[in-house]
Amino acid sequence: MKRLFLALVGVAVMMACSTASQLSDEEQKAYDFADELIKKMTLREKIGQLQQFTTRTAAITGPDGVKRDTEECIRNGEVGSFLSIRKTEEMLRLQKIAVEESRLGIPLIFGYDIIHGCRITFPENLAMSCSWDIDAIEHSARVAAIETAATGIHWTFSPMCDISADPRWGRVSEGAGEDPYLGAAISAATVRGYQGNDLAADNTIAACVKHFAAYGAGQAGRDYHTVDMSELMFRDRFLPPYRSAVEAGAVTAMSSFNDFMGVPASGNKWLLHTLLREELGFTGFVVSDYNAVHEMVKHGTAADGKEAACQAMNAHLNMDMVYGDYIKYGEELVKEGKVSEKSINQLCREVLAVKYRLGLFEDPFKYGRQNQEEVMYRAENLQFAREVAAKSMVLLSNNGVLPLKEGVKIALVGPLADAPRDQLGAWIGWGEAGRSVTIRKGLEERFGAKNIIYAKGSDFRAPIKGGIEEALRAARKADVVLLAIGLSYKESGEATSLTEITVPEAQQALLDALKKMGKRVVVLLGTGRAMDLRNEIEKADAVLLTWHGGTMEGAAVADLVSGDKNPSGHLTMSFPYCVGQVPVHYNNKITGRPRKGPEHDKKYLSRYMYTPNEPLFAFGYGLSYTEFDYSDLQVLTPEVALDGVVKVSVKVKNVGKRDGEDVAQLYVRDLVAETTRPMRELKGFERIALKAGEERVLEFEIPTSELAYCHQDLSFHTDKGEFLVGVGADSNVELTGKFTIK
């Protein structure tokens, strides 16, 4: 794209895009304050606000930068932020130095990766998205914000808005799956939960839109890898969750590690200025990911750290995370005319405005003063964590073995059966394994310790001497085996890309041995990614996807296997038939030679020779202990104006014998468009609770603006024409309704 490369040519003169007409009164007041303060600041002090460091005692989330005298940097005004400090007293001590010993007393802002909970750890984000419960997701972020603020942290690097359909990429655990519509709803809810109604309150924290942009589309599912896609695809499938988070009011954003159209995101002016600020209207500040400014040297787009800093500053990247190129070279770049002081002023202005909106200038010490014993692990929040964990779990198969009967003897086997740290998953913030309710503990509390016979059986990737024999002895004494297998927390999150996404062989050997006994076996699958589960589905009597369920996972598992609660989670990421299909997703585009039905033997169609096109489990899939019937689909507005609202109704009935919840999902297909469109797209959903035998009519309203897409000229709008629509319990629902936009 010509405009992308022109954005990096020459010296950029950055104009303030946050004009009075675009700003709320709160934002304008913050910028007015920042403007007055900037007049008093030296150039080095302004650049200092653009530099973020960590300390020797902080948690490390990337390669070390240069070691520095932290306290001297603060006194000299050479740092504006710190990340990953875990001790409240340390944050307050450093803040005291900044406020009392630096020339202007500008407070620091402290950031941390609070991703799916603080002390109370909720299920990993991909798991929580499978609840399809937007209110619960927002509340989980609210709980996390309250606990986080009490530790002294002001700012979280969340939500991750990256869409990904590649389960080889470990960071799928941190996002909301493969769909942009659902991802957008979750991104906005998370921002609202963190920031609340008053960003200056002492129990709210700043949210961060990350990773901008398209980080989830790394080639081959490899972390930090190249992203190569058209702008049309980017705007249609990847941009919506970022846009939604910005519209929800997120006050910070983070540039991604990857390149985008050949330019690393941290030095990409089209991404960070033209798109993010001018088009999306973002008015906060952008921080790089860990060392990402200096890593442009390794990308090969900057000769050295000085040139990298120059590109990033001129691209409108406000804050250099950790490495230090901004504070090292910033003054030189201004003196040489390569970066204007006007640009520095604008970058600094946006950082100061966020600090002001957080209330740090009014009271730099208000975070971290709360009585943590009163804030952390509140009983009502632990109960909520238990409920959201249960809602997130997905019943993948069941031949009737679940739910278990009262008085049943259970052999509990597997490396995840009693794994307090692993069940918390990756990026656990301030979470504590010692507070985990493990599956073993949850089952013992529900069924009685005398009815639970535990055997670890194996480690995650290696057998234990005598482990299988121990598991078989436990199984002989039991009526049913619950086999808790899957992946450890170390195989989830950043830098955990995999080429094989099956359950490790040592654990499959457990399943094989138990199956040969003739015992009923229920697999409890703990993971942070979609997996190839053909072996488990074939051999187990039931498979319950528990994910990495967080602090209260064990209690939630007990609720579900006992039948005290009915499974209601639905997948937000397709589970592939095999890794060779990856990336596989429901909203693929139709080709000129589509394969229709199971015609594996017909040549010259878009198909694999020996493998189905379809995933093992499709987006939206999820079973229950009851059954739901969808019928009487009606398009209430068969014709609608271009700026109108499409209305669709459907009857849903619980035709089983148990009360339960389901997720009604509405899909649309644009039949004829200017550019190729997906075979179906999610455009509405609703969680619904129905008692046994109860039926209800649901009505969906779809503004025609939701049917907009990116055209050849990159304009984004809705077309006139015919559309198909359907409502059901997963993405395989038949599209039997039709409406026309005129």
PyMOL commands that set and color helices and strands:
alter all, ss='L'
color gray80, all
select helices_A, chain A and resi 2-6+25-38+43-48+70-75+88-101+125-129+134-151+170-174+180-195+215-217+219-221+231-247+265-267+269-279+296-299+305-314+325-335+341-357+372-375+379-392+422-424+433-435+439-447+449-451+467-476+489-491+505-516+534-539+553-561+579-581+704-707
alter helices_A, ss='H'
color red, helices_A
select strands_A, chain A and resi 51-53+81-83+109-112+155-156+208-212+252-255+259-260+263-264+285-287+320-321+394-398+410-413+452-455+480-486+520-526+542-545+628-635+639-640+645-654+660-670+681-690+695-703+709-710+716-717+721-728+737-741
alter strands_A, ss='S'
color yellow, strands_A
deselect
rebuild
show_as cartoon
